[in-house]
Amino acid sequence: MIFYPRFVPGLAISSYLIGDDQSGAAVVIDPPRDVDHFIEFARQHDLHIEYIIETHVHADFVSGSRELKARLNNQPQIYCSAYGDADWTQSFADRHVSADDTLSLGKLRFEFRHVPGHTPEHIAILLFDESRSPDTPWCMLTGDFLFVGDVGRPDLLGEAEQQKLAHQLYESVFTRIEALPDFLEIFPAHGAGSLCGKAIGSRRSSTLGFERRFSDVLQKQDEEPWIEDLLQDMPLSPSYFSRMKRINKEGPAIIGPELPGQKRWSAKQVAERQCEDCLIVDVRSKEAFAAAHIPDAINIPMGSNLPTWAGWVLPYDRPILLVVDQPSQVKEVVTNLLRVGFDEIQGYLEGGINAWETAGLPLEMLETISVRDLHHKLRQQHPLTVLDVRTEREWDAGHIKGALHIHGGALQERFEEIPQEQPVAVVCGSGYRASIASSFIRRAGFADVANVLGGMTAWKAADLPLNA
C-alpha cells in the first residue's frame, strides 16, 4: 500500500492519496483545488487515480474533486455521500455511497460509515488492507467528524440546525463508532488552525484509543452537558463558510492547468482604472504597506493565513488585482485565493509599488505606534480609541483597559461602533490582523488610524497593564 498524506498550512487541510502498489490503482480523499501534487505523486509512483472521495460538503475550502477529475481526462469517478437531503446531495458525483457500499483496489478495501453531526451527510471511511486482515480495519479517514483532540463543530449551519447536529454528533461519537477497536489509526481532514473545530491538536494523526482516553470531547457524559461543554467558547464562524458550502454542493468551477492572475498591469493602467471595478489587494508585509501603498488598497500580507483572512474580509463580487513584492509570489497568492473561491483574479501590478512611486502617482501611508507610545497617550488621556480585533478567547485572556473589541472578521458589519471623531489605534496579536483591519477602516473614511506595532505580544512583553 502507498499512503501519501498532503497538508496545506493555514487552512490546515489534510488530504490523502492511497494506492495499491500491486494493481497501481489509487484513490484521493478530500483534495483541495490545487491538485498538481496528487497528479505528480501518482506519476512518480506509477499509480493511476481511479477514484476521488469526499467525506462531506466542505465549508472552509473549495473542493478539488471536479478539478482533479477534469485534469485526468474525466477518467476517475467521484464518490460522495448518499446521506442527507437534497440540500446536501452533490449532484456532480458519479456515485453516492452509503454504509452498504464498498470500494476495492487490489488488496485494499474501503467501507463507509455515516457519522452525521458536523454536517448531516458526513461519512467516514474505513480502510482495510486485506493482505494483513480482511476483517479488521487498519485506519479510518475521519474527514471533519473526528480530529486529533477534537470533533467537527456542529454550529456552522446556524442556530436552527445546531442542536439537531449536536445530538447527531453525540450519537456518532458514542454509538456509531463504539465497536471500532482502540488501535485503529485515524487520519482527519484538518489539523491545528482549522476553524472546523474548536481546539484541534497539532499532530496530524492519532489512534482511536488514544483519543478515547485523552480527548476531552470523547469522555462520555450525559448528552445535554456534553453538548453544553462542546458549544462553550466556540470561535466565530466565518461568513464565507456558507458560500463554500453552496459551491461544494453544486460543484466548483474548473480552473484548468493555467492559473488566472498572470496578466501584468502597468501603473498607468491601474491608475486609470482599466482593470474595471478591480479591488486592489496588497499582499506585501504590514511594514511595507504602512510605508507606502496605493490609496484604498487592502492589505492581507502573504503567509499561511492569507486564504483564511481573504475569505473573512474580501467581497466575492469584485475582481482582484494584486500588489506583490516579486512576480514569483503571484502563483502562491493566486493558489491561496482559489482555495477559498476567489476565481476572478485579473493580474498584478507590474514593477510593484516602486513602479507606482516612480510614476509619480498618489501614495498613502499607514501610521504605526509602539506599545509604549500608546500606553503613554492613554495615561495622558489623549482622545483615542483602542480597537482590539482579536478573537473572543484572546480578548478574555487579557486586553487593554477601555479598548473596544470587535473581531476582525466582523469589522465591516460594525464600523458604526467606532467613534469617527478621534484617532483609532488598532491592535491584534502581533500586527498582522491589525494591518488588515486598518486598511479597511481607512477605506471606510477614518482619517487617523494607526497599527500598534507588535500588538498584544509586545504589550505583554513590555509588562504593561492588562484587564482580564
N, C-alpha and C positions, 0 to 999 in steps of 0.2 A: 504494500500500500504506500502511496505517496501522499503526504499530508502537508499542504502549503498554506499556512495562515498569513494573511496580509493585514497590517494595521495602518490606519490613516490617523495621524495625530490631529489634535484639535477637535474634530467631530468624534474622535475616538472610535472609529468604525473598525470592527473586526469582521473580515470575510474569509472564506476558505475555498481552496481548490483541493479536491480529494480524488485521487486517481488510482485505478487498479493497474499495477505495474506489469501484469501478465497480458491483459487484453488491450491496455493502452487507453481505455475509456475513462473519462473524468467528469466530475460534476462540480459546479461552482455554486456556492451558497452565499446569498445576500451580498452581491457585488455592488460597490458604488459605481458612479457613472464613468470614471476613468478606468477602462478595462484593459489597457495595454499590458499591465503587469501579468494578468492571467494568460493573455494570448502568448506573450513571450515565454512565460514559465512553461506552458504546455508545449510550445515549440521546442524548447531546450530539452525537455524530458520525453519527447516523442509521445505526447498524450494528445488525444482529441476530445475536446469538450463536447459532450453529448447532451448534458442536462444542466439546467440552471434552476435552482430552487430558492424561493422567497419564503422566509418563515412567517412573514406578516407584511401588512401595508406600513411601510416605514414612515415616520413622522419628521425625522430630522435631516434626511438627505434624500436626494433623488436616486431612485434605484437604477442600477446599471444593467438589469436583466435584458431589456429590449436592445440596449446598445451592444451588449456582448453578442447577442444572437445575430443582430444585423452585421456586425463586424466579422462573423463567422459564416457569412452567406446563408443566414437563416437556417443553418443545419441543427443547432441544439434545440431541444424542447424546453419550454419554461413550465415549471410546476409551481402552482400556488395553492393556497388553502381552499378547501371546499366548504369551510365553515363560515358562519356569519351570513347576514342577509345581503341584499343587492348592494347596499352601501359599502360592503367590504369584499365584493367579488371583483377580482382583477380580470377584466374581460380579455386582456391580451394573452392570458395564459393558454398554453396548449393543452394543459390538463389540470384539473382541480383535484387535489388529493385529500383523502381522509384517513382515519386510522385503519381502514381495511386495505389500504394500498401499500405496496412495497415497490422499491426500485432496486434492481440488481445490476452491478457492474462486475463481472467476473466473480471473484470471491467476496466482493463487498455487497452488503445488503442494507438498504435504508428503509426504516419504518417511521411512521408519522404518529405523533400524539397531539391531540387537541388540548392546548393549555391556555384557555382564554384568561383575560384579566388585564394585561397591558393593552390589548385590543381584543375584540370579540372573536376574530377568526384565527388567532395566533396558533401556529403549530411548532412543535419541537421535533427534532429529527434524531432518531436512534441509529447509530452506525454499528453494524455487525461485521466483523472480519471472520468469515466462515472458515478460513484456513486455521483459525485459532479456536473459535467456538461458534457453532450455528445457533446457539440458544441464548447466549449472554452478550449483551451489547458491550462494545468497547468504550464508546463515548456517546455523549448527547450534544448536538448542536442546538443550543437553547434559544437562539435569537435574542429577543428582548424580554423573554419570560423570566429567565434566571441569570443573574450576573454574579460575579465574584463579590461576595459581601452584600448583595442587594437583590431586589427583584424589580421588574419593569413597573414604572409608576402607572397607576390606573386613573390618573386625574387629567389626562391630556384631552379628553373629549368633552370637558365641561362638567358643571355641577350635576346636570341631569343624568349623565351616564356614570358618574364617579362611583356611587355606592354600588350600583349593579356590577361594574367591573371589579371593584374591590372584593365583592362577595365571590365572584368567579375566580379571582386570583387566589383567594384563600383556599378555595376548593382545589385549584390546580396545584398549589404548593403542598397541601397536606393530604390530598386524596389521590389525585390523578397520577402522581409520580411516587406514591408511597411504596410501591412494590419494587422500585428500582434499587439496585444494590449500592451500598456506600462507596465501593471502589470505582464506580462509574465516573469517568472524567467528563467534565463539562467545558464547553467552548462557547462563550456568549458572543453576541454581535456587537458588543460595546465594551470599552474599558473606562478607566477613570477619566473624568472630564466630560463625559456624555451627559446631556440633560434628560436622557430617557430613564435615568434612575436618580435616587436622592443622594446616595453615597457609595458609588461603585468603587471597588477596590482597585489597587494599582496592578495586580497580577492579571495576566490575560486568560488564565485557565485555572481550574481547581478540580476537586473531586466532590461528588455529591455528599459523601460522608463528612468531609471537612466542612463544607458549608452547613450541613445539618448540625454539626457540633458547635461551630463558631460564628455563624452568621446570625445576627440578632433577628432578622426577619424570618428565619427558618425555625425559630423557637416557638413551638406550638403553645397557644393560649386560646381562650375563647375568641370567637370571631370578632365580636364588637371591639374589645380593647386592642386586638391585633390590628384592625383597620384604623382605629384611632391613632395608634402609635405610628403606623405606616404613613398616614397622611399628615402627621405633625411636621412642621417646618419644611414642607415640600417646596422646592425652589419655584420661582415664577416660570410659567410655561411660555416659551417664545411664540409670538403671534404667527410666525411663518410656518409653524408646525402644521396648521390646518391646511395651508397651501400645499405643503409636501404630501399630506395625506391624499388630497384630491388628485395631484399629479400622479402619484404612485398607484392610485386606484384605477385611474383612466388609462395610464400608460405614458411614460415620459417621451418627449420628442427625441428623435435620434440625431446625434450630433455628427457622427462620422469621424474619419481619421484626421481631418483638418480642423484644428481648433479655431474658433472665432477669435476676434480681437487682435488680429495680426496687422491690421492696417495702421500705417503711420500717419499722424495728422500734424501738420506744421503748426507752429504757434499762431501764425496769421489765420489759418483755417479755424483753429479753436476759438481765437478771439472774435472772429466774425460769425461764430456760431453755425458754421457749415455742418457740424455734427448736430443736426437739428434735435432740440429737446434733450440733448445728452446731459446726464448728470456727471460731473467731474469727480472722480474718486481718486484721491491721492493716497497711495499706499506706502509712501516714504515714512521714515521714523517720525515719532512725535516731535523730536528735536528739530529735524529738518523742516517739518510742516510749520512749527512755531516760528522758525527763522524767516520763512517766505513761502507763500502759496498763492495760487490763483484765487481771486475773490469767489466766494460761495462754494469752494471745493469742500468735499467731505474727506476727513482723514480717517482711514482704517489701516493702521500700519501692518505691513506684511508680517506673517507669522502664522502659527498653527491656529490661532483664534480668529483669523480673518473671516473664514466662511461663517462661523457662528455669529459674529457681530454683523456681518453683511446681511445675514438673514434677519437678525433682530431689527436693524435700523434702516436699510435701504428700501426704497419703493420698487415694486416689481414692474411698474408701468412706465419706467423711464429707461432708455438705453444708457449704457455706461461708457465713459471714456476715461482711460487710466492715466495717471501720472506716476511714473516709476523712476527709480534711480538709474537702472540699466535695462535695455531691451531684453536681456536674457531673463529678467524676472517676470516677463509678461506671461510665459507659459504657466508658471506656478500659480500666478494670481488668477488667470482665467480658469485653470483647472479647479481651484478652490471655489470660484464663483459658480461654475457649472454644477458643482456638487450640491449646491443649495438652490439651483434653479434659475440663476441669472444667465439666460441664454443670449440676451441682446447686448453683447459687448462689442462696441464698434471699433475699438482700437486704442492707441496710446499716443501721448504727446511726444513727437519726435524731438530728441535732444533734451527731453526732461525740462525741469524748471529753469535750467541755465539758458535754454533756448528762449524761454518766455522772458527771462530777465534781459537778455541781450537784445531782444526785440523792443525793449522799452515799454512793455505792456504793464498795466497796473498790477501791483502786488499787495497782499495783505500779510500781516504778521499776527501771531497769537502770543499774547503776553504770558509770561511764566512767573511764578512766585515761589520762593523757597518756603519750607515749613516754618522756619524761624521768623522770616519776614511776615508770614501770615499770622503767626502767633502774636508778634509784636503789634500788628494792626488790630487784632481782636482785643488785645489788652488796652490799647489806646482808644478802643471803642469807635474805630473808624466805621462809617456806614458800609457794610459789606455782607453779602450773602455767601455763606459757605454751602455749596451744593455737593452732597455726597451721593455718587451714582453707583455705589457698590450693592451687593445683594443684601437681603434682609439678615441673613446669618452673619455676614461681615459687620453690618451695622450694629447688630445686637452685641457683638463681641467687643465693641468699643468704638466711639466716634467723638468728633469734636463738639464741644458744648455749643448748643444753639444752631447747629448745622441743619439744613433742610435735606431730607432723604428722599430721593426719587431713583428707583432702579434705572440704570442707563437704558435698558430695553424698553422702558415705559415712558421715557422722557418726552417724546414727541406728542404724546397724548396729554401731557401735564405741564406744558410750557406756562400756562396761565398762573401756575402756583409760584413761579419765580418772580420776585419783585423786579420790575423793569427799571426802577428809578435809582438803583445803586449797583456798584460793581459786583460781579459774581466770580468767586474762586471755586473751581471745580476740582473735586478730589475723588480718587478711587484708591485701588491698592498700591499702584506704582506709577500711574500716569497714563497708561495705555487707554483705558476706558474713558478717562477724563479728557484725553485729546479728541476721541470720537465725539463725546458729548459736547465739548467746547465748540467743535466745528459746526454742530447742529444748532447750538444756541446762538452762535454768531449769525448763521443763516436766518434764524428766526427774528433777527433785528436787535439783539442785545449788543450794545456797543463796547462795553467794558467787561471783558471776560478773560480770566487767567486760568491756566492749568497749574495745579500745585505740583511742583517737581518732587518726584519720589513718592507722592501720595501718602497714604496712612503708614506705609512701611517706613518712610523717612520720619514721619511724625512720631512714631513709636521709638524709632532708633534715637531720636533727639530727646527722648524722655519727656515729651510734652504731655499735658494733662488730657485724660480721656474720660468721657462719660460712658457708662455701660447701661 
